[in-house]
């Protein structure tokens, strides 16, 4: 058995063989860059107007209007002192432009432009290269692409980007008692939920489970399922069958398939029977079958590893220290990840902490980390991992 810290260190210390691919910009959200993005030209690439208004030459309160420039016009116009042109946001300013005055502060009488106030030199002009200079690093390798990042990369004229490939993930659930939602349920049976929760959690953070299969508690069937899914996976996730019951065959089946155990059992609650192993450059997480244990272990251990495999610089859930909103005692002899709700910068540890109970995890938005046999008074700070 290992501690939480030891388990996290073993996971984070794995030497990863990264793969990259060229993807369309439209499909790059959530991927991490496999190379630096360099500005091929200045942004803006020309001096342009920040407002609808008038481009002015010289400092005055009256000008003669000599033309108009719309956004996208490519001609070259040069202004003389005392002249102005009507101009629109994003349009290239003429040569010799002193300033742009927004239209709300102007009056027009025939061809005469009268200003409410004198302009300040350079006002309302977006200067060439003021955001990015040609040759500048826009994003460094490992940057995780955001919607704004996609927009900026698009403004550089790139239609494809080289990114780190995301891992191929497959999911196996086990258990004789489990049946698919929608089927008639008999006494002693339980509707299977782990595959829905884990695959959705993957999707929440930008990953995709390629397949989800369920296998009854039969050693040969589990062994065969693991063999088949390992061949097509970078990460294989199993739920259930990893404890020490008479029908828990997952650990033995992994050994029979040549998977090297990196750790088994973590000194924590919930999720003690957690397994992590590898075979070549393929990795296996075997999660407990209890729904809340399974999902909690995914958030704390599996998610950071999936992000690491994807070349992300920052991995894991956001973590904060916040005051607890009530007195609380952790009576467990193990460090615990407890279902919690963060609201108004305070933490409430919720009822329904059993590892089989999903409701409190579904209505909460955090996991509170609390040491074994620890008491908290209202206002004491505790660590929280934000799941939403």
C-alpha positions as CSV (number, residue, x, y, z in Angstrom):
1,X,0.0,0.0,0.0
2,X,1.2,3.5,-0.8
3,X,0.3,7.0,0.5
4,X,-1.6,9.5,-1.6
5,X,1.6,11.5,-2.2
6,X,3.5,8.3,-3.2
7,X,0.8,7.3,-5.7
8,X,0.7,10.8,-7.2
9,X,4.6,10.8,-7.5
10,X,4.6,7.4,-9.2
11,X,2.1,8.6,-11.7
12,X,3.7,11.9,-12.4
13,X,7.2,10.4,-12.8
14,X,6.3,8.2,-15.7
15,X,8.4,8.8,-18.8
16,X,6.0,9.6,-21.6
17,X,6.6,9.0,-25.3
18,X,4.7,11.9,-26.8
19,X,3.2,11.8,-30.2
20,X,2.1,14.8,-32.2
21,X,-0.3,15.5,-35.1
22,X,-1.3,18.3,-37.4
23,X,-5.0,19.2,-36.8
24,X,-7.3,21.8,-38.3
25,X,-7.5,24.9,-36.2
26,X,-11.2,24.4,-35.8
27,X,-10.6,21.1,-34.1
28,X,-7.7,22.2,-31.9
29,X,-9.6,23.3,-28.7
30,X,-8.2,21.7,-25.6
31,X,-5.1,20.3,-27.3
32,X,-1.6,21.3,-26.2
33,X,0.8,22.8,-28.8
34,X,3.7,20.5,-29.8
35,X,5.7,23.5,-31.1
36,X,6.0,27.2,-30.5
37,X,3.7,29.5,-32.5
38,X,5.7,32.4,-34.0
39,X,4.1,35.6,-35.3
40,X,4.8,35.6,-39.1
41,X,4.0,39.4,-39.3
42,X,3.1,42.3,-37.0
43,X,-0.3,42.4,-35.3
44,X,-1.8,44.8,-36.2
45,X,0.0,44.6,-39.6
46,X,-0.8,48.3,-40.3
47,X,-1.8,51.3,-38.3
48,X,-5.6,51.3,-38.1
49,X,-8.5,53.1,-36.5
50,X,-9.9,51.9,-33.2
51,X,-13.1,53.8,-33.7
52,X,-15.7,54.9,-36.2
53,X,-14.9,58.5,-36.7
54,X,-12.4,60.8,-38.6
55,X,-8.7,60.5,-39.3
56,X,-7.1,63.9,-38.8
57,X,-3.9,65.6,-39.9
58,X,-2.7,68.2,-37.5
59,X,-4.1,69.5,-34.1
60,X,-7.1,71.7,-34.5
61,X,-10.9,71.9,-33.9
62,X,-11.8,72.3,-37.5
63,X,-10.9,70.2,-40.6
64,X,-11.9,69.8,-44.2
65,X,-13.3,66.4,-45.1
66,X,-11.6,65.1,-48.2
67,X,-12.7,61.4,-48.4
68,X,-13.7,58.2,-46.8
69,X,-11.9,54.9,-45.9
70,X,-13.8,51.7,-45.1
71,X,-12.4,48.6,-43.3
72,X,-10.7,46.5,-45.9
73,X,-9.8,49.3,-48.3
74,X,-6.3,48.7,-49.6
75,X,-5.4,52.0,-51.3
76,X,-2.8,54.4,-49.9
77,X,-4.1,57.9,-49.0
78,X,-1.9,60.7,-47.6
79,X,-3.4,63.6,-45.6
80,X,-2.3,67.2,-45.6
81,X,-2.5,69.4,-42.6
82,X,-6.0,70.5,-41.8
83,X,-7.6,67.6,-43.7
84,X,-9.7,64.8,-42.4
85,X,-11.3,61.6,-43.8
86,X,-14.2,59.6,-42.6
87,X,-12.9,56.3,-41.3
88,X,-14.3,53.1,-39.8
89,X,-13.1,50.7,-37.1
90,X,-10.3,48.6,-38.4
91,X,-9.6,50.6,-41.5
92,X,-6.0,51.5,-42.4
93,X,-5.3,55.1,-41.3
94,X,-3.8,57.4,-44.0
95,X,-0.2,58.6,-44.0
96,X,0.3,61.7,-41.9
97,X,-2.6,60.9,-39.6
98,X,-2.1,62.7,-36.3
99,X,-5.1,61.1,-34.5
100,X,-8.6,59.7,-34.9
101,X,-11.6,61.4,-33.3
102,X,-14.6,59.3,-32.6
103,X,-17.7,60.4,-34.4
104,X,-19.7,61.1,-31.2
105,X,-17.4,64.1,-30.5
106,X,-17.8,65.6,-34.0
107,X,-20.2,67.7,-36.0
108,X,-20.3,68.0,-39.8
109,X,-21.4,71.1,-41.7
110,X,-21.1,70.4,-45.4
111,X,-17.4,69.4,-46.0
112,X,-16.4,71.0,-42.7
113,X,-15.6,68.9,-39.6
114,X,-16.0,70.6,-36.3
115,X,-14.7,68.8,-33.1
116,X,-16.0,69.2,-29.6
117,X,-12.4,69.2,-28.4
118,X,-8.9,69.2,-29.8
119,X,-7.5,65.6,-30.3
120,X,-4.5,64.2,-28.5
121,X,-1.7,63.0,-30.8
122,X,-2.0,59.3,-31.5
123,X,-5.5,58.8,-29.9
124,X,-7.7,56.0,-31.2
125,X,-5.0,54.6,-33.4
126,X,-4.0,50.9,-33.1
127,X,-0.3,51.0,-34.0
128,X,1.4,48.5,-36.2
129,X,2.9,45.7,-34.1
130,X,1.5,47.0,-30.8
131,X,0.1,43.6,-29.9
132,X,2.6,41.3,-31.5
133,X,5.9,41.8,-33.3
134,X,7.0,39.8,-36.3
135,X,9.1,36.9,-35.1
136,X,7.7,37.1,-31.5
137,X,6.7,33.9,-29.8
138,X,3.0,34.0,-29.5
139,X,2.4,30.7,-27.7
140,X,5.1,28.4,-26.3
141,X,5.1,24.7,-26.8
142,X,2.7,23.0,-24.3
143,X,0.2,25.9,-24.3
144,X,-3.3,24.4,-24.0
145,X,-5.4,26.0,-26.7
146,X,-8.4,28.1,-25.6
147,X,-11.1,29.7,-27.7
148,X,-9.2,33.0,-27.5
149,X,-6.0,31.1,-28.5
150,X,-7.8,29.7,-31.6
151,X,-8.9,33.2,-32.5
152,X,-5.4,34.6,-32.2
153,X,-3.8,31.7,-34.1
154,X,-6.4,32.2,-36.8
155,X,-5.5,35.9,-37.0
156,X,-1.9,34.8,-37.9
157,X,-3.3,33.0,-41.0
158,X,-2.7,29.5,-39.7
159,X,-5.4,26.9,-40.7
160,X,-3.7,23.9,-39.0
161,X,-1.6,23.5,-35.8
162,X,0.8,20.8,-34.6
163,X,-0.4,19.5,-31.3
164,X,0.3,16.6,-28.9
165,X,-2.0,13.7,-29.6
166,X,-4.5,12.9,-26.9
167,X,-4.4,9.4,-25.5
168,X,-6.7,6.6,-26.8
169,X,-8.9,5.7,-23.8
170,X,-11.0,2.6,-23.4
171,X,-13.2,1.6,-20.4
172,X,-14.2,-1.7,-19.0
173,X,-16.7,-2.2,-16.2
174,X,-17.1,-5.5,-14.4
175,X,-19.8,-7.1,-12.2
176,X,-22.5,-9.7,-12.3
177,X,-24.9,-7.4,-10.5
178,X,-24.8,-4.7,-13.1
179,X,-27.3,-4.2,-15.8
180,X,-27.7,-1.5,-18.5
181,X,-30.1,1.4,-17.7
182,X,-33.4,0.9,-19.6
183,X,-33.5,-2.8,-18.9
184,X,-35.9,-4.4,-16.4
185,X,-34.2,-4.6,-13.0
186,X,-34.6,-7.6,-10.7
187,X,-34.0,-7.8,-7.0
188,X,-30.3,-7.9,-6.3
189,X,-29.4,-6.1,-9.5
190,X,-28.0,-2.6,-9.9
191,X,-28.0,-0.3,-12.8
192,X,-24.5,0.3,-14.1
193,X,-23.4,3.9,-13.8
194,X,-19.6,4.0,-13.6
195,X,-19.1,3.9,-17.4
196,X,-21.4,6.9,-17.8
197,X,-19.7,8.8,-15.0
198,X,-16.1,8.1,-16.1
199,X,-16.6,8.6,-19.8
200,X,-18.5,11.9,-19.1
201,X,-15.7,13.0,-16.8
202,X,-13.2,12.3,-19.6
203,X,-15.4,14.4,-21.9
204,X,-15.7,17.2,-19.4
205,X,-11.9,17.7,-19.6
206,X,-11.6,17.3,-23.4
207,X,-10.9,13.5,-23.6
208,X,-12.8,10.7,-25.4
209,X,-13.5,7.2,-24.3
210,X,-13.3,5.2,-27.6
211,X,-15.3,2.3,-26.3
212,X,-17.1,1.2,-23.1
213,X,-17.7,-2.5,-22.5
214,X,-19.2,-4.4,-19.6
215,X,-17.9,-7.9,-18.6
216,X,-19.4,-10.3,-16.1
217,X,-17.3,-11.5,-13.1
218,X,-15.6,-14.4,-15.0
219,X,-11.9,-14.6,-15.0
220,X,-11.3,-15.7,-18.6
221,X,-13.8,-13.2,-20.0
222,X,-12.1,-10.4,-18.1
223,X,-8.6,-11.6,-19.1
224,X,-9.7,-11.6,-22.8
225,X,-11.4,-8.2,-22.6
226,X,-8.3,-6.7,-21.0
227,X,-6.1,-8.2,-23.8
228,X,-8.3,-6.9,-26.6
229,X,-8.6,-3.4,-25.2
230,X,-5.0,-3.0,-24.2
231,X,-4.0,-3.5,-27.8
232,X,-6.0,-0.4,-28.9
233,X,-5.4,1.8,-25.9
234,X,-2.9,4.3,-24.5
235,X,-4.9,4.2,-21.3
236,X,-7.2,1.4,-20.2
237,X,-9.5,2.2,-17.3
238,X,-11.3,-0.6,-15.4
239,X,-14.1,-0.1,-12.9
240,X,-14.8,-2.8,-10.3
241,X,-13.3,-6.2,-9.5
242,X,-10.1,-4.8,-8.1
243,X,-10.7,-5.5,-4.4
244,X,-10.1,-8.9,-2.6
245,X,-13.5,-10.6,-3.0
246,X,-14.0,-14.1,-4.4
247,X,-15.2,-12.6,-7.7
248,X,-12.6,-9.8,-8.0
249,X,-10.5,-11.1,-10.9
250,X,-9.2,-7.8,-12.4
251,X,-5.8,-7.8,-10.7
252,X,-5.0,-11.4,-11.6
253,X,-6.2,-10.9,-15.2
254,X,-3.9,-7.9,-15.5
255,X,-1.0,-10.0,-14.3
256,X,-1.8,-12.7,-16.8
257,X,-1.8,-10.1,-19.6
258,X,1.8,-9.0,-18.6
259,X,0.8,-5.7,-17.0
260,X,3.4,-4.5,-14.5
261,X,2.0,-3.3,-11.2
262,X,3.3,0.2,-10.3
263,X,1.1,0.4,-7.2
264,X,-1.9,-1.3,-5.7
265,X,-4.0,0.1,-2.8
266,X,-3.7,3.7,-1.6
267,X,-4.0,4.7,2.0
268,X,-7.1,6.9,1.5
269,X,-10.8,7.0,1.8
270,X,-12.6,6.5,-0.4
271,X,-10.8,4.5,-3.1
272,X,-8.3,2.3,-1.2
273,X,-8.3,-0.5,-3.8
274,X,-6.8,1.6,-6.6
275,X,-4.4,0.0,-9.1
276,X,-2.0,1.6,-11.5
277,X,0.2,-0.4,-13.9
278,X,1.8,-0.4,-17.3
279,X,2.7,-2.7,-20.2
280,X,5.3,-1.1,-22.5
281,X,3.9,2.4,-23.3
282,X,0.3,1.5,-22.4
283,X,-1.1,2.3,-18.9
284,X,-3.9,0.8,-16.8
285,X,-5.9,2.3,-14.0
286,X,-8.2,-0.1,-12.2
287,X,-10.7,1.9,-10.1
288,X,-12.9,0.7,-7.3
289,X,-16.4,-0.3,-8.2
290,X,-18.3,1.9,-5.8
291,X,-19.4,4.9,-7.9
292,X,-18.2,7.8,-5.7
293,X,-14.9,6.0,-5.1
294,X,-14.4,5.4,-8.8
295,X,-15.2,9.0,-9.8
296,X,-13.1,10.5,-7.0
297,X,-10.1,8.4,-8.0
298,X,-10.6,9.5,-11.6
299,X,-10.4,13.2,-10.6
300,X,-7.4,12.9,-8.3
301,X,-5.3,10.3,-10.2
302,X,-6.4,9.5,-13.7
303,X,-7.2,13.1,-14.9
304,X,-3.7,14.5,-14.2
305,X,-2.2,11.5,-16.0
306,X,-4.4,12.0,-19.1
307,X,-3.4,15.7,-19.2
308,X,0.3,14.8,-18.8
309,X,0.0,12.4,-21.7
310,X,-1.5,15.2,-23.8
311,X,1.5,17.5,-23.2
312,X,-0.3,19.9,-20.9
313,X,1.8,22.1,-18.7
314,X,-0.7,22.4,-15.9
315,X,-2.3,19.2,-14.8
316,X,-4.9,18.2,-12.2
317,X,-7.9,19.9,-10.7
318,X,-7.7,23.5,-9.5
319,X,-6.9,23.4,-5.8
320,X,-7.7,26.1,-3.2
321,X,-7.5,26.5,0.6
322,X,-10.8,27.9,1.9
323,X,-12.5,28.3,5.2
324,X,-15.0,25.6,6.3
325,X,-18.5,26.9,7.0
326,X,-19.1,24.6,10.0
327,X,-17.4,22.4,12.6
328,X,-16.3,19.1,11.2
329,X,-14.4,16.0,12.4
330,X,-12.9,13.4,10.1
331,X,-13.2,10.2,12.2
332,X,-11.6,8.0,9.6
333,X,-8.1,6.6,10.2
334,X,-7.2,7.5,6.6
335,X,-6.8,10.8,4.8
336,X,-10.1,11.4,3.0
337,X,-11.5,13.1,-0.1
338,X,-14.9,14.2,1.0
339,X,-17.7,15.5,-1.2
340,X,-18.2,19.2,-0.7
341,X,-19.8,22.4,-1.9
342,X,-17.9,25.6,-2.3
343,X,-20.1,28.7,-2.1
344,X,-19.4,32.3,-1.2
345,X,-15.7,31.4,-0.7
346,X,-16.6,28.8,2.0
347,X,-16.6,25.0,2.0
348,X,-19.4,22.8,3.3
349,X,-18.7,19.1,3.7
350,X,-21.8,17.4,2.5
351,X,-23.8,14.5,4.0
352,X,-23.8,11.2,2.1
353,X,-20.1,10.4,2.2
354,X,-20.4,6.7,1.6
355,X,-18.4,5.5,-1.3
356,X,-21.5,4.1,-2.9
357,X,-23.4,7.4,-2.9
358,X,-23.2,9.6,-6.0
359,X,-25.9,12.1,-5.1
360,X,-23.7,14.2,-2.8
361,X,-21.0,14.2,-5.5
362,X,-23.5,15.2,-8.1
363,X,-24.8,18.2,-6.2
364,X,-21.4,19.2,-4.9
365,X,-18.6,21.0,-6.8
366,X,-15.5,20.0,-4.9
367,X,-13.6,17.3,-3.1
368,X,-12.3,18.5,0.3
369,X,-9.0,16.9,1.3
370,X,-8.9,16.2,5.1
371,X,-6.2,14.3,7.0
372,X,-7.1,11.3,9.1
373,X,-8.7,11.9,12.5
374,X,-8.7,15.7,12.1
375,X,-11.1,18.2,13.6
376,X,-11.9,21.5,12.1
377,X,-13.6,24.5,13.6
378,X,-15.8,26.8,11.6
379,X,-13.5,29.2,9.7
380,X,-10.5,26.8,9.6
381,X,-9.0,26.5,6.2
382,X,-9.1,23.2,4.3
383,X,-7.9,22.1,0.9
384,X,-10.4,21.7,-1.9
385,X,-10.1,20.3,-5.4
386,X,-12.7,21.9,-7.7
387,X,-14.5,19.4,-9.9
388,X,-16.7,22.1,-11.5
